[in-house]
């Protein structure tokens, strides 16, 4: 999934980005509120991680912009303010969850996963298509119960497809989900990753289909369960 991180403290931002990338997500990092608003104007995100204390406009103003524009992405607010009024204010302005700094990154990752599932309309951390299962917490994949050795990016691609079985994703949509603004991925990167996934899932009861001129979808193979 594509995630926007808005954090001006360099070491904190780097740690958050590294944590999310380990989870398999593409991450755009902005250090200012204005930069965040610019990114939100041109890119859709599965999650926004938003610090309140920013050097230009504060995170509450960015949060107001997100909700005024009716951007559906869930928002996880980070704040050094521990007062109840600040936490209540964030939730009342449209935040979906919050963490008070300093925080444990295990809790951060768990809350991020929960919000991403909510954004996908799911309430479990396991995705299943045919006999293929993706554990979103462990970042592991099995087919017919046997482990499948996938790279972080291959898991991310499979996760996008499996989050909406039978939905057709265009190549551009998949590229946006998997690669951040500063990525050097070429125009044929999606084709390459799809080909690798197909090879590694060969024999599984799930098929990644190409719809010419439209994109890709995953669905249970003929004769397999939904």
Order of alpha helices (4+ residues) and beta strands (2+ residues): beta-alpha-beta-alpha-beta-alpha-beta-alpha-beta-alpha-beta-beta-beta-beta-alpha-alpha-alpha-beta-beta
